[in-house]
Amino acid sequence: MYLYSKNIYFPNQIKREGYLKIEEGVITGFVTNIGSESFEDYENYLIIPGFIDQHLHGWGTGSFGNDKTHHGLLEMKKHLPSVGVTSFLATSGAEPIEDLIQGIKTSCEIMETQKDDGASLLGVHLEGPFVSPKQKGMMREEFFRDPSVSLMETFVETQTVPNAIKLMTMAPELPGSKEVIKFCKANGIQINIGHSHATFEEIANLKEYGLGGVTHMFSGMRGFHHRELGVAGTALFFDDLYCEFAKQTGMTVKPEAFQIAYRLKGPDRIIMTTDNTAMAQLTQERYHYIRKQTFIPDGDWFVIRNDDGSEQRYDRTDYEQVKHLELSYIESIQNLIKNVHPSVHDVIKMTSENCAKYLNVYDRKGSIEVGKDADLLIIDEDFNIHATYCMGKKY
């Protein structure tokens, strides 16, 4: 199969007037002439790498945070390509230990059999349970725990796919953190600081053992003060720490705050995510203090009750009805572009390349290069998606 475009974004260069060759889901070449061979014509569109979402609890009709069965992950895999996501991490929260173990098992089972059935599940992101009640956000404090190497050993031993656990979010100020950080580094698990009230000194003292970045920058973390930098200030101070940003709605993090981080960190140290939850798949009533809404599951229906008493009802099994309840990855990136006006290559770094490098999958994901998986987006200059390819299959 050949894809033709005048704008194919390889690392650090744009190849013009050529054909991307794809065989068995892998990019195998770039040529300028294919003779009489057939091809997909995307002449005036841009071809860029697909997005990687390392912080995703759920999307649309599929949830991992609320459903540890195959169904939840398969629904996510099926619908994520429509919003530009070609790879993702199934992300848990602070949950019962037995649920976390089941989530790892289910994720491994999906990873063992997946090929061209939608977005690729790259592994698991454990957002907790080693997090601080001082920065709990919307997490359930009853499931918080102090860091434990023995519990991490249980999680790792649960894996049936090597290195399935790719990322852990934790509060490094908690007792036992140093040992857990060192264990994770030895087992190929990246550590993000998140839901943390750590000081600059606490992070600086542990950073060398394996702290790589922060989860949803500015949210769920000790803020910046001129006499105590907190997690937010420390993330900005150390050049090598990655700042993960959740979806750019403007509600949780103001655009101006993102711009400050962008100016200091640059596109090389920012990773864009959504932190979406598939809110329509909640199993328990929950109040959202930012949106000022109560989310109410009601059988096959999902009710949103506003603080003024008005309500909206949705069929929680209908993707078209529920997909607009949260900002999608592509919509978040469109907002980012309006705010900071990055180049296309800078967008690629923040949405694909940086994450692939951070999760140690850059040998097969994160850029358009020969030998890598054909995870591709066909977009116009305004970043509207025309087509998505996951492992060479068009969606």
N, C-alpha and C positions, 0 to 999 in steps of 0.2 A: 504494500500500500504506500502511496505517495501523497503528501500534503504540500500544496503549492502556496507560497505567499511571497510578497515583496518585503515582509518584515518578520523575520524569524529571530527571536532573541536568544542567542547563545551567550554564555558568560562573557561579559565585557565587550561584546560586539553584536551588531545586527547584520545578519546575512540576507542580502537582497536577491530577488529574482531567482529563487531556487526551490528545490523540492526536498522535503524531509522524508527519508525512507524509513518505514516501520515494518518490522517482521516479528511475528509472534509476540507482540506487545512491547517490543524493545526498539529503540532508535538505532538504526544500523548504518545511517549515512546521510550525507547532504550532497546533492548533485544539482547541476545547472541544466542538464538535458536528460530527458528520459525517453526520447524518441516517440514511439506511438503508444507507450504505456498509459493506462488510465490513471487519473488522479483526482483528489478532492481540491477544488479550486477556492482558495481563500485569499485571492489576489490582494485585496486592499485591507484585509484584516491583519491583526497582529497575532503571532503565535508565541505564547509565553508558557513557562512551567505552571502546572496546576498548583493550587494552594494546599498547604499543609496546616492542619489545625491541631495543635498539640494540647489544647485545653477545651474539650468538648464533652459535656455530660449527656447531651442529647440534641436531636434536631427533628422538628416536625412531628412525625408519627413514631419516631424511634427514640428510645431512652436507654441509657446505660445506668444513669444514676438511680432510676426507679425500676429497672427491669433487667435482671441479670440473666435472662434467657437469650437464646439465639435471635428471637423475633426482634427485640429492640435494636440490636446491632445491625441486623440485616436491613431493617427499615432505614437506619441511618446510612448505611452503605448505598442503598438504592437512591435516596433523594439528595445526598450531599453534592453529587456532580452538577446538579442544576444550579447550585449557588457557587460553583467554582472549586469546591474542595475535592481533591483527588486522593488525599491521604489524611489520616487522623489518628489520634490517641483516644481510646475510650477512657473517660475520666470519671473517677469516683469522687465521693466526698468523705466527710467523717460519718462512717456508717458502722453497723455491727460487724465485728470481725468476720463472722461466717459469711456475710454478704460480700465483703471484700475478697475473700478467698474464692467464693463462687464466681465473682466477676472476673478474676484472673483465669479461672478454669474455662469459663465460657469464651473469653477473648482468645485464649490459646486454641480452642477448638475451631473458632472461626478462622484464625490465622493459618491453621494447618490445611484448610481446604479452599481458601479463597484464591481466585485467579482473576477472572474478568467479570465479577458480579457487582461492580460499582466501585466506590471509593475504597482504597486499600486501608485495612486496619493495621497500623504499624505496631500497636502494642497498647500498654496501659499507662495511664498517669494516675498515681495515687495522690490525690489532693487531701492529705490527712491519712491517718488519724492523729499525727503528731503535730498538732497546731494549738495555738494559744487562745484561751477563753477571753483574753483581753482584746482580741481582734477576730472574733468569731464570725462577724458578718451574718450571713443567713444559714450558717452551718449549725448542726445540732450538737450542742455542747456535751450532752450526755454520752457521746461516743468519742470524745477527745481522750487521748492517752499521751503519757510521756514517751519519748522515743525509746524503743526497745530493740536490741539486736536480735533477740530470740524471736520476736514477732516478725522482723524483717526476714529472718531465716525461713520462717514458715511461709511467708509470701513468695520468696525465691524458690523454695522447694516445691511450691504448688505449680510453678511454670512447667508446661510440657513443651513449650517452644523456648529455646534459649534467648535470653535477654528480652523477653516479652514485656517486662516492667522497664519502661524506658525513662520515666520521670517520676520524681517524688517531690511534693510540696510540703515543707515542714517549717516549724518555728525553731531556729537554732539556739535560742536562749533557754530552751527547756532542758532539764537534767537528762543526761544520756545522749545528747545530740552528737557530740564529737565521735563517739563510737559508731553511731548509726551512719553518720556522714562518711566515715572511713569505710564502713562495710559496703555502703552503696557504691562508692567510687570503685572499690575492688570488684564489684559485680556489674559494672557497666551501667549504673543507674545515675542519671543526672539529678542534682539536687537544686530545687528552686526554694528561695526564701518566700514564705507566704503565710498569711493569717498569723503574723508575727509582730511582737512588740519589742524586738531586739534593738539594742543600741549599736552605734557605730563600732564601739570597742568589741562587743560580743561577736559581731560579724567579722571584723578584721582579724580577730584571733582564730577564727575557724575557717576562714576563706580558703586557706591553702590546702585544707583537707578535702575540698570538693564542692564548695558552694559556687554554682555557676551563673545564677541569675535570680530574678524575682518573678513571682506570679502576680498577674493583673496589677501592674504598676500603679501605685498610689492608693489602691483599694485593699482593705484588709491588712494594713501594715502601719507601723508607727510612722507618723509624718515627720517632715523636716522642721527642725528648729535650729536657730543659729548657734545654740550652745549644745545641742544634741541632734545630730543629723538623722537619727532614726533609720529605719529601713529605706525609706524613700530617698533621703539624702545620701545614704551610703551607696545605693544603687547608681546614683548619678555621679558620685565621686570616683568610684573604681571603674576605669575604662573598660576592663574586660568582663564585667558583669552584664549579662543580657537583661534587658527590660522587656518582659512580656506584657503586651497590652490587650485587653479584652475589646470587644466590639465598640466602635466609635459612635455611640448614640448621643454623646454630649451630656447624658444624665449622670453617669457615674464619674467620668473624668471629663472635665471641660476641655474643649479644643485647645485653649491657650496653655493648659497644663501639658497636654501632649506635645505642643510645639516647643515648650521649654526643654522637655526630655529629648525631642528630636534634634534640637540645636546642639545639645551637649553630647548625646550618644551617637548621633548620626545613624544612617540606615544599616550600618554594619553590626550594631548591637541592639537592634529592636526586633522582636518577634511578634507578629500579629496573630491573635487568636480571636475566638468569639466568647468562650465561656458560656455558650448557650446550653440550655437545660431541657429543651422540649417541654416547656411549662405545661402544655396541654396533657402531658402524660403523668403529672403529679398523682400520687396515691393518697396524699393527706392535704387537708386544707392548709394554706399558707398565706401569710400577709407579706406583701412586698412593700417595704418601707420607702423605697425610692419612687416606685410607680404609684404609690398610694392606692393599691388595689389588693383585693383578696381573691386568691385563686382557689376554686372549689371544684374538685372532681365529683362527677355525678353520673356514675355508670359509664355509658358510651359518650356522655356529654361532658363538657368542660365549661364552667361558669366563671366569668370575671365580674366581680362586684366592685364598683368604684366607691370611693369614700362618700360620694353624694347620693349613694343608694341605687344608682342605675346599674343595669346588668347587661352583659352580652353572653350568648350561649353559642357553643361551637361543637360540632361533631368531632370528637378527638381522634377518630379513625380516618378522617378525611384530610389528606395532606394539603389540598388546595385551601381548605378553611383555616388550618392552624399554622401554615408556614409564615404568615405575616405577624404572628404574635411576638416574634423576636426578630431583631435585625440580623439579616443573613451576612455571611462572610463577604460576599461581593458588595453588598450595600455598605458595609463598614469600610471597605477599601475605597469605595467611591467617596465617602465622607472624608476619609484621610486625605485623599488627593485634593479635595477642595480646600482643606485646611493648611497643608504644607507644600503642595505642588512638587512632589518628588518626580524624578525621572522614572521611566518605565523600569530601567535596570535597578533603581533603588527600591521600587515596589517589589520587584522579584526577590531582592535580598530579604525584605521584611516578611514576605508571605511564603517563601519557598526555601531559598538557599540557606538562610541563617538557621532555620529550624532543622533542616536536614542535617546540617553540620552538627548542631547541638545534640541531636538525637542519634548521631553516628549512623545515618543512613544515606549520607551524601554520595556513596558509591553507586547508588541506584535511584535516588530521588533528588529533587531540589533544583535541577537545572536541565537544560536541553543540551545533551552531549551524547555522542555515540556510545552505546553500551548501557545507557540508562533506560529505565522504564518510560514508556511513551505516555506520560501523564501530562496532558497539554490543555491549555485554554485557547480558544479562538475568540478574540475580543476586538471591539472597535476602539477608536481613540478615546472614547469616554468610558471605557472599561465596562461596556455592556457585553454580556456573554452571548456569542453566536453558537458555539458548540464546545463540548468538553470531551476529552479523550482520557479514559482510565485504562492503563495497560494496553493502549492501542485500540480500545473499543469505544466507539462514538456514542455519546449520550445527548 
